[in-house]
Amino acid sequence: MEQNLSMIRVSGGVVAAAMVVVVVVYAWRFFNWVWLNPKKKERCLRDQGLKGNSYKLLYGDVKEIVKMMTEAYRKPINLTDDIIPRVLSFAHKSISIHGKNCFTWAGPIPILHITDPTMIRQETTANLLVWTMILLGQYQNWQEQARDEVLKVFGKRKPDINGLSQLKIINMIFLEVLRLYPPIVTLLRMVHKETILGNLILPAKTIIQLHTMLSHYDHEIWGDDAKEFNPERFSQGLLKATKGQTSYIPFGGGPRICIGQNFAMLEAKMALRNDDLLGILLDSNYKEIEQHGNTKFGLSIDDVIEECKLFYFAGQETTANLLVWTMILLGQHQNWQEQARDEVLKVFGKRKPDIDGLSQLKIINMIFLEVLRLYPPVVALSRMIHKETKLGNLILPAKTIIQMHTMLSHYDHEIWGDDVKEFNPERFSQGLVKATKGQTSYIPFGGGPRICIGQNFAMLEAKMALAMILLHFSFELSSSYSHAPRTIVTLQPQFGAHLILCKI
């Protein structure tokens, strides 16, 4: 009996000890997560010359962010006031104190704020190439076709811009990669008033959720091989491939696009050469798979998928959002409204605007570029890195959020000049490259492969709408208009856009 009691005591002691060990282990992990690891990352960032806020236990800067945002949105501002302290109150304060590249905290996770054009360009170009490398490693026939086309166009000479535009097969491959792995897989939009969507009538305060991945896998549109890698489907053009339907939206629609689309695709093509590191990786990856007879021995999608998941935006409004800010600004600046109207009358007269004539609207194009600079749909772009990453001269620890500030780049005095806060479409009169001095500082919808291939259609759509408005109406801001730019996913007027329209 005593022996049994002794064994029970021993067993109970073992269980108690085990429970203590488990509690200690989890307590240590929690302490490491909320304090030791964040402080280690803070030292790492400071040792590389970055400045930023000191980490606060568990909450980081979240409380201050919420407080400053609530205060900023409490009341409207004057039309001539700087909108950045209202739209980006916390980020603006942090960057003003610590410099263009600095860090803050989202709980125990560091946020690296970037406004340096060189870093922005480096960050926005790589991921399309990663997915292309993986897929071409699995489809040797397309890899060989791409290589043959490059050799046919360039031979042994170095690729140039003119030659890159001829690479049709590689362009088809990129389109197919973006169909299979769209950077944004879900688009969200809040409707703020009763809205008609197709045959549906949606009540106010309804969130519309659009899954781009499901659109890209629609069997009725893409056929039975919807989930297969087949660039040939784009050989006759995007319109024919989608059967004329809006089913190819890897980066959203309307004006939710990047002006640098063509440059980004050319840059990606330049990287997809077979005599550089990417070509070597493609070959070695295929040989590794072939040698072992199993894709598990090659590059795994799981190894890179988190790198490719960028926290990108989806707009609340599409073309309408661009037009709202355009009309607000043209309502303020009647001289530019008159110039735009005169251009429309000169090109179209009294006839209905058509596609051919829209390409001649140079002044309106300048106006749109300036509107997108001052009121970009997305004021900041974020991504989480899941392993130690080199960015410029920095080595960033895993689990760091990189935040590229679109609006702050668009309001950089060093790039845009002393009139950076003023509405001046004339700055784009000699093109985007001249206006930006060749730097990656104009990113209203991201850059690199994070673009919408429908950018030309979106701009034509916006031009058509504005041309029709200018032909039939003059407009100005109402005295009841309250200037209050606010970001809820996208930048929008908090209290609406009150305009007075007069029929011409």
KOLMAR-763354 format. One record per residue (C-alpha): x, z negated, y; chain; residue in three letters. Coordinates in steps of 0.02 Angstrom, whole numbers. Layout:
N
+--------+--------+--------+-----+------+
:      x :      z :      y : mol : type :
+--------+--------+--------+-----+------+
:      X :      Z :      Y :   A :  ALA :
...
+--------+--------+--------+-----+------+
This chain:
504
+--------+--------+--------+-----+------+
:      x :      z :      y : mol : type :
+--------+--------+--------+-----+------+
:      0 :      0 :      0 :   A :  MET :
:    138 :    -49 :    120 :   A :  GLU :
:    231 :    109 :     72 :   A :  GLN :
:     79 :    216 :    115 :   A :  ASN :
:     59 :    129 :    282 :   A :  LEU :
:    243 :    157 :    318 :   A :  SER :
:    225 :    343 :    280 :   A :  MET :
:     73 :    354 :    393 :   A :  ILE :
:    170 :    271 :    533 :   A :  ARG :
:    314 :    391 :    510 :   A :  VAL :
:    196 :    542 :    508 :   A :  SER :
:    108 :    478 :    662 :   A :  GLY :
:    275 :    455 :    748 :   A :  GLY :
:    327 :    633 :    705 :   A :  VAL :
:    163 :    703 :    773 :   A :  VAL :
:    180 :    600 :    932 :   A :  ALA :
:    360 :    657 :    953 :   A :  ALA :
:    308 :    838 :    926 :   A :  ALA :
:    172 :    821 :   1056 :   A :  MET :
:    295 :    746 :   1179 :   A :  VAL :
:    414 :    891 :   1148 :   A :  VAL :
:    275 :   1019 :   1176 :   A :  VAL :
:    221 :    932 :   1337 :   A :  VAL :
:    401 :    924 :   1399 :   A :  VAL :
:    431 :   1109 :   1357 :   A :  VAL :
:    275 :   1168 :   1448 :   A :  TYR :
:    307 :   1051 :   1593 :   A :  ALA :
:    483 :   1122 :   1607 :   A :  TRP :
:    418 :   1301 :   1601 :   A :  ARG :
:    291 :   1262 :   1737 :   A :  PHE :
:    424 :   1179 :   1845 :   A :  PHE :
:    538 :   1327 :   1818 :   A :  ASN :
:    399 :   1448 :   1867 :   A :  TRP :
:    342 :   1357 :   2024 :   A :  VAL :
:    511 :   1296 :   2088 :   A :  TRP :
:    675 :   1334 :   2000 :   A :  LEU :
:    649 :   1521 :   1973 :   A :  ASN :
:    583 :   1556 :   2150 :   A :  PRO :
:    728 :   1458 :   2227 :   A :  LYS :
:    850 :   1555 :   2118 :   A :  LYS :
:    774 :   1720 :   2180 :   A :  LYS :
:    780 :   1657 :   2359 :   A :  GLU :
:    967 :   1621 :   2343 :   A :  ARG :
:    993 :   1793 :   2265 :   A :  CYS :
:    908 :   1881 :   2411 :   A :  LEU :
:    995 :   1775 :   2544 :   A :  ARG :
:   1166 :   1803 :   2463 :   A :  ASP :
:   1140 :   1991 :   2491 :   A :  GLN :
:   1113 :   1966 :   2677 :   A :  GLY :
:    923 :   1967 :   2679 :   A :  LEU :
:    830 :   1844 :   2787 :   A :  LYS :
:    658 :   1775 :   2755 :   A :  GLY :
:    543 :   1626 :   2744 :   A :  ASN :
:    594 :   1475 :   2640 :   A :  SER :
:    492 :   1456 :   2482 :   A :  TYR :
:    352 :   1327 :   2486 :   A :  LYS :
:    300 :   1247 :   2322 :   A :  LEU :
:    169 :   1347 :   2227 :   A :  LEU :
:     80 :   1424 :   2378 :   A :  TYR :
:    226 :   1511 :   2462 :   A :  GLY :
:    158 :   1593 :   2621 :   A :  ASP :
:    -21 :   1620 :   2559 :   A :  VAL :
:   -100 :   1486 :   2668 :   A :  LYS :
:    -17 :   1551 :   2826 :   A :  GLU :
:    -64 :   1731 :   2782 :   A :  ILE :
:   -248 :   1686 :   2764 :   A :  VAL :
:   -246 :   1581 :   2922 :   A :  LYS :
:   -164 :   1716 :   3029 :   A :  MET :
:   -276 :   1854 :   2960 :   A :  MET :
:   -434 :   1752 :   2993 :   A :  THR :
:   -378 :   1716 :   3171 :   A :  GLU :
:   -329 :   1897 :   3205 :   A :  ALA :
:   -497 :   1965 :   3148 :   A :  TYR :
:   -597 :   1838 :   3249 :   A :  ARG :
:   -620 :   1948 :   3403 :   A :  LYS :
:   -587 :   2128 :   3459 :   A :  PRO :
:   -442 :   2185 :   3567 :   A :  ILE :
:   -425 :   2300 :   3718 :   A :  ASN :
:   -403 :   2486 :   3691 :   A :  LEU :
:   -228 :   2476 :   3765 :   A :  THR :
:   -173 :   2326 :   3660 :   A :  ASP :
:    -47 :   2340 :   3519 :   A :  ASP :
:   -147 :   2347 :   3357 :   A :  ILE :
:     -6 :   2290 :   3242 :   A :  ILE :
:    -22 :   2101 :   3278 :   A :  PRO :
:   -206 :   2117 :   3231 :   A :  ARG :
:   -189 :   2226 :   3076 :   A :  VAL :
:    -25 :   2158 :   3010 :   A :  LEU :
:    -19 :   1987 :   3089 :   A :  SER :
:     88 :   1895 :   2961 :   A :  PHE :
:    203 :   2040 :   2915 :   A :  ALA :
:    229 :   2080 :   3100 :   A :  HIS :
:    278 :   1901 :   3137 :   A :  LYS :
:    396 :   1891 :   2988 :   A :  SER :
:    484 :   2055 :   3027 :   A :  ILE :
:    497 :   2009 :   3211 :   A :  SER :
:    588 :   1849 :   3161 :   A :  ILE :
:    692 :   1905 :   3012 :   A :  HIS :
:    721 :   2092 :   3039 :   A :  GLY :
:    658 :   2258 :   2968 :   A :  LYS :
:    702 :   2217 :   2788 :   A :  ASN :
:    656 :   2037 :   2748 :   A :  CYS :
:    562 :   1934 :   2620 :   A :  PHE :
:    410 :   1820 :   2614 :   A :  THR :
:    314 :   1738 :   2472 :   A :  TRP :
:    151 :   1773 :   2378 :   A :  ALA :
:    146 :   1607 :   2288 :   A :  GLY :
:    306 :   1597 :   2184 :   A :  PRO :
:    332 :   1786 :   2193 :   A :  ILE :
:    448 :   1856 :   2328 :   A :  PRO :
:    389 :   2004 :   2433 :   A :  ILE :
:    525 :   2118 :   2502 :   A :  LEU :
:    462 :   2202 :   2661 :   A :  HIS :
:    538 :   2374 :   2690 :   A :  ILE :
:    533 :   2484 :   2845 :   A :  THR :
:    703 :   2568 :   2820 :   A :  ASP :
:    667 :   2757 :   2797 :   A :  PRO :
:    812 :   2778 :   2674 :   A :  THR :
:    745 :   2643 :   2558 :   A :  MET :
:    567 :   2709 :   2572 :   A :  ILE :
:    621 :   2882 :   2516 :   A :  ARG :
:    720 :   2816 :   2370 :   A :  GLN :
:    575 :   2708 :   2310 :   A :  GLU :
:    442 :   2843 :   2316 :   A :  THR :
:    527 :   2984 :   2219 :   A :  THR :
:    579 :   2922 :   2047 :   A :  ALA :
:    425 :   2888 :   1942 :   A :  ASN :
:    360 :   3066 :   1918 :   A :  LEU :
:    528 :   3111 :   1844 :   A :  LEU :
:    522 :   2964 :   1724 :   A :  VAL :
:    356 :   3019 :   1649 :   A :  TRP :
:    414 :   3200 :   1643 :   A :  THR :
:    572 :   3149 :   1552 :   A :  MET :
:    473 :   3053 :   1421 :   A :  ILE :
:    349 :   3193 :   1387 :   A :  LEU :
:    476 :   3334 :   1384 :   A :  LEU :
:    579 :   3230 :   1263 :   A :  GLY :
:    429 :   3239 :   1144 :   A :  GLN :
:    387 :   3422 :   1175 :   A :  TYR :
:    545 :   3523 :   1147 :   A :  GLN :
:    458 :   3691 :   1173 :   A :  ASN :
:    414 :   3647 :   1352 :   A :  TRP :
:    586 :   3573 :   1381 :   A :  GLN :
:    664 :   3737 :   1325 :   A :  GLU :
:    544 :   3841 :   1431 :   A :  GLN :
:    588 :   3736 :   1584 :   A :  ALA :
:    774 :   3755 :   1549 :   A :  ARG :
:    758 :   3943 :   1522 :   A :  ASP :
:    663 :   3963 :   1685 :   A :  GLU :
:    794 :   3864 :   1782 :   A :  VAL :
:    933 :   3971 :   1708 :   A :  LEU :
:    836 :   4131 :   1744 :   A :  LYS :
:    810 :   4084 :   1927 :   A :  VAL :
:    979 :   4005 :   1966 :   A :  PHE :
:   1100 :   4058 :   1830 :   A :  GLY :
:   1254 :   3953 :   1859 :   A :  LYS :
:   1231 :   3934 :   2046 :   A :  ARG :
:   1170 :   3774 :   2126 :   A :  LYS :
:    979 :   3764 :   2150 :   A :  PRO :
:    916 :   3797 :   2326 :   A :  ASP :
:    750 :   3779 :   2415 :   A :  ILE :
:    701 :   3962 :   2399 :   A :  ASN :
:    735 :   3963 :   2213 :   A :  GLY :
:    643 :   3800 :   2182 :   A :  LEU :
:    481 :   3875 :   2247 :   A :  SER :
:    489 :   4003 :   2104 :   A :  GLN :
:    488 :   3874 :   1964 :   A :  LEU :
:    309 :   3900 :   1906 :   A :  LYS :
:    329 :   3822 :   1734 :   A :  ILE :
:    403 :   3662 :   1804 :   A :  ILE :
:    263 :   3652 :   1932 :   A :  ASN :
:    136 :   3667 :   1790 :   A :  MET :
:    227 :   3528 :   1697 :   A :  ILE :
:    219 :   3413 :   1849 :   A :  PHE :
:     32 :   3446 :   1870 :   A :  LEU :
:      2 :   3404 :   1687 :   A :  GLU :
:    107 :   3245 :   1699 :   A :  VAL :
:      5 :   3188 :   1848 :   A :  LEU :
:   -156 :   3226 :   1753 :   A :  ARG :
:   -103 :   3120 :   1604 :   A :  LEU :
:    -26 :   2978 :   1705 :   A :  TYR :
:   -107 :   2969 :   1877 :   A :  PRO :
:    -21 :   2838 :   1988 :   A :  PRO :
:   -193 :   2769 :   2036 :   A :  ILE :
:   -308 :   2744 :   1888 :   A :  VAL :
:   -452 :   2665 :   1984 :   A :  THR :
:   -521 :   2706 :   2156 :   A :  LEU :
:   -629 :   2577 :   2245 :   A :  LEU :
:   -742 :   2602 :   2393 :   A :  ARG :
:   -863 :   2483 :   2478 :   A :  MET :
:  -1015 :   2563 :   2559 :   A :  VAL :
:  -1071 :   2466 :   2712 :   A :  HIS :
:  -1242 :   2544 :   2735 :   A :  LYS :
:  -1370 :   2628 :   2624 :   A :  GLU :
:  -1283 :   2781 :   2556 :   A :  THR :
:  -1335 :   2937 :   2461 :   A :  ILE :
:  -1216 :   2981 :   2319 :   A :  LEU :
:  -1274 :   3134 :   2224 :   A :  GLY :
:  -1451 :   3093 :   2170 :   A :  ASN :
:  -1425 :   2906 :   2191 :   A :  LEU :
:  -1470 :   2796 :   2339 :   A :  ILE :
:  -1348 :   2651 :   2346 :   A :  LEU :
:  -1390 :   2490 :   2441 :   A :  PRO :
:  -1269 :   2422 :   2571 :   A :  ALA :
:  -1123 :   2315 :   2510 :   A :  LYS :
:  -1106 :   2413 :   2347 :   A :  THR :
:   -933 :   2442 :   2274 :   A :  ILE :
:   -905 :   2614 :   2199 :   A :  ILE :
:   -773 :   2615 :   2062 :   A :  GLN :
:   -704 :   2784 :   2011 :   A :  LEU :
:   -588 :   2796 :   1861 :   A :  HIS :
:   -468 :   2941 :   1887 :   A :  THR :
:   -399 :   2926 :   1711 :   A :  MET :
:   -572 :   2954 :   1637 :   A :  LEU :
:   -597 :   3104 :   1750 :   A :  SER :
:   -434 :   3176 :   1688 :   A :  HIS :
:   -488 :   3150 :   1506 :   A :  TYR :
:   -660 :   3230 :   1527 :   A :  ASP :
:   -682 :   3341 :   1373 :   A :  HIS :
:   -809 :   3452 :   1459 :   A :  GLU :
:   -683 :   3497 :   1593 :   A :  ILE :
:   -516 :   3496 :   1502 :   A :  TRP :
:   -569 :   3541 :   1325 :   A :  GLY :
:   -540 :   3459 :   1156 :   A :  ASP :
:   -355 :   3433 :   1193 :   A :  ASP :
:   -393 :   3329 :   1349 :   A :  ALA :
:   -269 :   3193 :   1296 :   A :  LYS :
:   -134 :   3315 :   1242 :   A :  GLU :
:     14 :   3369 :   1346 :   A :  PHE :
:    -18 :   3554 :   1385 :   A :  ASN :
:     47 :   3621 :   1551 :   A :  PRO :
:    -20 :   3793 :   1505 :   A :  GLU :
:   -193 :   3737 :   1564 :   A :  ARG :
:   -129 :   3754 :   1744 :   A :  PHE :
:    -55 :   3928 :   1721 :   A :  SER :
:   -200 :   4014 :   1812 :   A :  GLN :
:   -211 :   3886 :   1951 :   A :  GLY :
:   -292 :   3719 :   1981 :   A :  LEU :
:   -462 :   3788 :   2031 :   A :  LEU :
:   -482 :   3880 :   1866 :   A :  LYS :
:   -409 :   3736 :   1765 :   A :  ALA :
:   -541 :   3615 :   1832 :   A :  THR :
:   -681 :   3745 :   1824 :   A :  LYS :
:   -704 :   3719 :   2011 :   A :  GLY :
:   -751 :   3536 :   1990 :   A :  GLN :
:   -674 :   3384 :   2076 :   A :  THR :
:   -599 :   3315 :   1917 :   A :  SER :
:   -414 :   3314 :   1962 :   A :  TYR :
:   -385 :   3167 :   2080 :   A :  ILE :
:   -221 :   3081 :   2033 :   A :  PRO :
:   -200 :   3011 :   2209 :   A :  PHE :
:   -376 :   3007 :   2279 :   A :  GLY :
:   -465 :   3136 :   2385 :   A :  GLY :
:   -507 :   3183 :   2563 :   A :  GLY :
:   -370 :   3140 :   2687 :   A :  PRO :
:   -296 :   3010 :   2566 :   A :  ARG :
:   -143 :   3118 :   2546 :   A :  ILE :
:     39 :   3133 :   2594 :   A :  CYS :
:     92 :   3264 :   2720 :   A :  ILE :
:    258 :   3279 :   2627 :   A :  GLY :
:    182 :   3352 :   2468 :   A :  GLN :
:    282 :   3512 :   2466 :   A :  ASN :
:    445 :   3423 :   2503 :   A :  PHE :
:    412 :   3296 :   2366 :   A :  ALA :
:    379 :   3429 :   2235 :   A :  MET :
:    536 :   3524 :   2286 :   A :  LEU :
:    637 :   3364 :   2276 :   A :  GLU :
:    568 :   3328 :   2103 :   A :  ALA :
:    608 :   3505 :   2046 :   A :  LYS :
:    784 :   3485 :   2113 :   A :  MET :
:    805 :   3329 :   2007 :   A :  ALA :
:    734 :   3416 :   1852 :   A :  LEU :
:    891 :   3520 :   1821 :   A :  ARG :
:    972 :   3531 :   1653 :   A :  ASN :
:   1150 :   3508 :   1711 :   A :  ASP :
:   1124 :   3335 :   1788 :   A :  ASP :
:   1092 :   3160 :   1722 :   A :  LEU :
:    907 :   3193 :   1692 :   A :  LEU :
:    946 :   3345 :   1586 :   A :  GLY :
:   1070 :   3244 :   1484 :   A :  ILE :
:    942 :   3106 :   1458 :   A :  LEU :
:    811 :   3232 :   1402 :   A :  LEU :
:    930 :   3307 :   1275 :   A :  ASP :
:    994 :   3140 :   1211 :   A :  SER :
:    817 :   3071 :   1197 :   A :  ASN :
:    759 :   3220 :   1095 :   A :  TYR :
:    912 :   3212 :    982 :   A :  LYS :
:    883 :   3027 :    953 :   A :  GLU :
:    703 :   3057 :    902 :   A :  ILE :
:    752 :   3207 :    794 :   A :  GLU :
:    891 :   3110 :    707 :   A :  GLN :
:    778 :   2967 :    656 :   A :  HIS :
:    619 :   3068 :    638 :   A :  GLY :
:    521 :   2940 :    738 :   A :  ASN :
:    477 :   2928 :    922 :   A :  THR :
:    508 :   2740 :    914 :   A :  LYS :
:    694 :   2776 :    921 :   A :  PHE :
:    680 :   2874 :   1083 :   A :  GLY :
:    630 :   2818 :   1255 :   A :  LEU :
:    475 :   2710 :   1240 :   A :  SER :
:    334 :   2724 :   1366 :   A :  ILE :
:    326 :   2534 :   1363 :   A :  ASP :
:    504 :   2529 :   1430 :   A :  ASP :
:    456 :   2616 :   1590 :   A :  VAL :
:    267 :   2602 :   1608 :   A :  ILE :
:    276 :   2450 :   1723 :   A :  GLU :
:    399 :   2543 :   1834 :   A :  GLU :
:    270 :   2681 :   1852 :   A :  CYS :
:    125 :   2567 :   1896 :   A :  LYS :
:    126 :   2567 :   2085 :   A :  LEU :
:     -4 :   2462 :   2174 :   A :  PHE :
:    -73 :   2605 :   2269 :   A :  TYR :
:   -228 :   2615 :   2373 :   A :  PHE :
:   -394 :   2700 :   2359 :   A :  ALA :
:   -487 :   2737 :   2517 :   A :  GLY :
:   -655 :   2671 :   2570 :   A :  GLN :
:   -688 :   2832 :   2661 :   A :  GLU :
:   -617 :   3006 :   2630 :   A :  THR :
:   -628 :   3142 :   2762 :   A :  THR :
:   -749 :   3035 :   2863 :   A :  ALA :
:   -618 :   2899 :   2890 :   A :  ASN :
:   -497 :   3021 :   2969 :   A :  LEU :
:   -635 :   3096 :   3076 :   A :  LEU :
:   -695 :   2927 :   3139 :   A :  VAL :
:   -524 :   2880 :   3210 :   A :  TRP :
:   -501 :   3057 :   3275 :   A :  THR :
:   -664 :   3050 :   3371 :   A :  MET :
:   -624 :   2877 :   3438 :   A :  ILE :
:   -458 :   2939 :   3506 :   A :  LEU :
:   -528 :   3104 :   3572 :   A :  LEU :
:   -669 :   3003 :   3652 :   A :  GLY :
:   -534 :   2909 :   3747 :   A :  GLN :
:   -424 :   3061 :   3783 :   A :  HIS :
:   -542 :   3193 :   3852 :   A :  GLN :
:   -398 :   3310 :   3895 :   A :  ASN :
:   -352 :   3329 :   3711 :   A :  TRP :
:   -535 :   3348 :   3664 :   A :  GLN :
:   -549 :   3492 :   3786 :   A :  GLU :
:   -389 :   3573 :   3723 :   A :  GLN :
:   -453 :   3561 :   3544 :   A :  ALA :
:   -623 :   3634 :   3593 :   A :  ARG :
:   -541 :   3777 :   3689 :   A :  ASP :
:   -435 :   3816 :   3536 :   A :  GLU :
:   -588 :   3820 :   3422 :   A :  VAL :
:   -681 :   3935 :   3544 :   A :  LEU :
:   -529 :   4048 :   3559 :   A :  LYS :
:   -511 :   4066 :   3370 :   A :  VAL :
:   -694 :   4074 :   3319 :   A :  PHE :
:   -794 :   4110 :   3475 :   A :  GLY :
:   -975 :   4072 :   3432 :   A :  LYS :
:   -960 :   4117 :   3248 :   A :  ARG :
:   -957 :   3987 :   3111 :   A :  LYS :
:   -780 :   3925 :   3071 :   A :  PRO :
:   -704 :   4002 :   2914 :   A :  ASP :
:   -552 :   3962 :   2805 :   A :  ILE :
:   -441 :   4099 :   2877 :   A :  ASP :
:   -468 :   4041 :   3055 :   A :  GLY :
:   -439 :   3857 :   3017 :   A :  LEU :
:   -255 :   3889 :   2981 :   A :  SER :
:   -236 :   3946 :   3161 :   A :  GLN :
:   -293 :   3780 :   3235 :   A :  LEU :
:   -121 :   3716 :   3285 :   A :  LYS :
:   -182 :   3591 :   3416 :   A :  ILE :
:   -307 :   3512 :   3297 :   A :  ILE :
:   -171 :   3500 :   3165 :   A :  ASN :
:    -60 :   3408 :   3290 :   A :  MET :
:   -205 :   3292 :   3332 :   A :  ILE :
:   -235 :   3248 :   3149 :   A :  PHE :
:    -50 :   3212 :   3122 :   A :  LEU :
:    -49 :   3095 :   3271 :   A :  GLU :
:   -210 :   3008 :   3216 :   A :  VAL :
:   -135 :   2978 :   3044 :   A :  LEU :
:     21 :   2907 :   3126 :   A :  ARG :
:    -73 :   2784 :   3236 :   A :  LEU :
:   -210 :   2742 :   3109 :   A :  TYR :
:   -142 :   2773 :   2933 :   A :  PRO :
:   -274 :   2745 :   2799 :   A :  PRO :
:   -159 :   2624 :   2708 :   A :  VAL :
:    -51 :   2512 :   2818 :   A :  VAL :
:     64 :   2454 :   2677 :   A :  ALA :
:    107 :   2511 :   2500 :   A :  LEU :
:    156 :   2385 :   2366 :   A :  SER :
:    232 :   2388 :   2193 :   A :  ARG :
:    295 :   2255 :   2073 :   A :  MET :
:    463 :   2281 :   1988 :   A :  ILE :
:    473 :   2205 :   1814 :   A :  HIS :
:    659 :   2211 :   1785 :   A :  LYS :
:    813 :   2194 :   1895 :   A :  GLU :
:    818 :   2348 :   2007 :   A :  THR :
:    943 :   2425 :   2126 :   A :  LYS :
:    870 :   2482 :   2291 :   A :  LEU :
:    996 :   2548 :   2415 :   A :  GLY :
:   1134 :   2416 :   2421 :   A :  ASN :
:   1018 :   2280 :   2358 :   A :  LEU :
:    999 :   2211 :   2182 :   A :  ILE :
:    821 :   2146 :   2170 :   A :  LEU :
:    772 :   2018 :   2037 :   A :  PRO :
:    632 :   2052 :   1914 :   A :  ALA :
:    455 :   2004 :   1967 :   A :  LYS :
:    484 :   2051 :   2149 :   A :  THR :
:    352 :   2141 :   2251 :   A :  ILE :
:    415 :   2284 :   2360 :   A :  ILE :
:    305 :   2317 :   2510 :   A :  GLN :
:    334 :   2474 :   2612 :   A :  MET :
:    253 :   2459 :   2783 :   A :  HIS :
:    173 :   2624 :   2830 :   A :  THR :
:    109 :   2568 :   2998 :   A :  MET :
:    270 :   2481 :   3050 :   A :  LEU :
:    367 :   2640 :   3007 :   A :  SER :
:    243 :   2740 :   3112 :   A :  HIS :
:    270 :   2624 :   3260 :   A :  TYR :
:    461 :   2618 :   3253 :   A :  ASP :
:    529 :   2639 :   3431 :   A :  HIS :
:    697 :   2703 :   3368 :   A :  GLU :
:    616 :   2851 :   3282 :   A :  ILE :
:    463 :   2892 :   3387 :   A :  TRP :
:    524 :   2844 :   3561 :   A :  GLY :
:    459 :   2734 :   3701 :   A :  ASP :
:    284 :   2810 :   3692 :   A :  ASP :
:    265 :   2758 :   3510 :   A :  VAL :
:    103 :   2664 :   3544 :   A :  LYS :
:     24 :   2805 :   3641 :   A :  GLU :
:    -86 :   2947 :   3577 :   A :  PHE :
:     24 :   3099 :   3602 :   A :  ASN :
:     -6 :   3244 :   3481 :   A :  PRO :
:    125 :   3343 :   3575 :   A :  GLU :
:    261 :   3251 :   3478 :   A :  ARG :
:    213 :   3359 :   3326 :   A :  PHE :
:    219 :   3524 :   3421 :   A :  SER :
:    382 :   3574 :   3334 :   A :  GLN :
:    334 :   3510 :   3163 :   A :  GLY :
:    345 :   3350 :   3063 :   A :  LEU :
:    532 :   3356 :   3026 :   A :  VAL :
:    575 :   3371 :   3211 :   A :  LYS :
:    455 :   3231 :   3256 :   A :  ALA :
:    529 :   3112 :   3127 :   A :  THR :
:    708 :   3165 :   3158 :   A :  LYS :
:    720 :   3208 :   2974 :   A :  GLY :
:    688 :   3030 :   2915 :   A :  GLN :
:    559 :   2966 :   2791 :   A :  THR :
:    461 :   2875 :   2925 :   A :  SER :
:    293 :   2965 :   2915 :   A :  TYR :
:    203 :   2908 :   2757 :   A :  ILE :
:     16 :   2891 :   2794 :   A :  PRO :
:    -22 :   2917 :   2609 :   A :  PHE :
:    141 :   2874 :   2526 :   A :  GLY :
:    283 :   2990 :   2482 :   A :  GLY :
:    377 :   3070 :   2339 :   A :  GLY :
:    264 :   3106 :   2190 :   A :  PRO :
:    134 :   2982 :   2254 :   A :  ARG :
:     35 :   3117 :   2341 :   A :  ILE :
:   -128 :   3211 :   2322 :   A :  CYS :
:   -103 :   3392 :   2273 :   A :  ILE :
:   -265 :   3429 :   2364 :   A :  GLY :
:   -188 :   3394 :   2534 :   A :  GLN :
:   -213 :   3570 :   2600 :   A :  ASN :
:   -396 :   3570 :   2549 :   A :  PHE :
:   -421 :   3398 :   2628 :   A :  ALA :
:   -347 :   3451 :   2794 :   A :  MET :
:   -450 :   3611 :   2793 :   A :  LEU :
:   -606 :   3507 :   2760 :   A :  GLU :
:   -568 :   3391 :   2906 :   A :  ALA :
:   -528 :   3538 :   3019 :   A :  LYS :
:   -692 :   3622 :   2973 :   A :  MET :
:   -791 :   3465 :   3013 :   A :  ALA :
:   -704 :   3433 :   3179 :   A :  LEU :
:   -718 :   3616 :   3230 :   A :  ALA :
:   -906 :   3613 :   3199 :   A :  MET :
:   -923 :   3452 :   3300 :   A :  ILE :
:   -821 :   3520 :   3445 :   A :  LEU :
:   -923 :   3679 :   3450 :   A :  LEU :
:  -1087 :   3587 :   3466 :   A :  HIS :
:  -1048 :   3421 :   3550 :   A :  PHE :
:   -941 :   3335 :   3679 :   A :  SER :
:   -918 :   3148 :   3652 :   A :  PHE :
:   -849 :   2991 :   3730 :   A :  GLU :
:   -836 :   2808 :   3683 :   A :  LEU :
:   -990 :   2703 :   3715 :   A :  SER :
:   -976 :   2547 :   3823 :   A :  SER :
:  -1034 :   2451 :   3669 :   A :  SER :
:   -883 :   2504 :   3567 :   A :  TYR :
:   -772 :   2357 :   3517 :   A :  SER :
:   -595 :   2404 :   3470 :   A :  HIS :
:   -556 :   2307 :   3312 :   A :  ALA :
:   -450 :   2398 :   3182 :   A :  PRO :
:   -455 :   2302 :   3019 :   A :  ARG :
:   -390 :   2338 :   2846 :   A :  THR :
:   -497 :   2314 :   2691 :   A :  ILE :
:   -400 :   2426 :   2571 :   A :  VAL :
:   -400 :   2555 :   2710 :   A :  THR :
:   -391 :   2544 :   2900 :   A :  LEU :
:   -564 :   2551 :   2980 :   A :  GLN :
:   -656 :   2495 :   3138 :   A :  PRO :
:   -721 :   2319 :   3102 :   A :  GLN :
:   -874 :   2335 :   3214 :   A :  PHE :
:   -906 :   2520 :   3189 :   A :  GLY :
:   -874 :   2671 :   3302 :   A :  ALA :
:   -999 :   2683 :   3444 :   A :  HIS :
:   -992 :   2856 :   3523 :   A :  LEU :
:  -1101 :   2950 :   3647 :   A :  ILE :
:  -1128 :   3131 :   3594 :   A :  LEU :
:  -1191 :   3264 :   3714 :   A :  CYS :
:  -1252 :   3428 :   3641 :   A :  LYS :
:  -1165 :   3582 :   3714 :   A :  ILE :
+--------+--------+--------+-----+------+
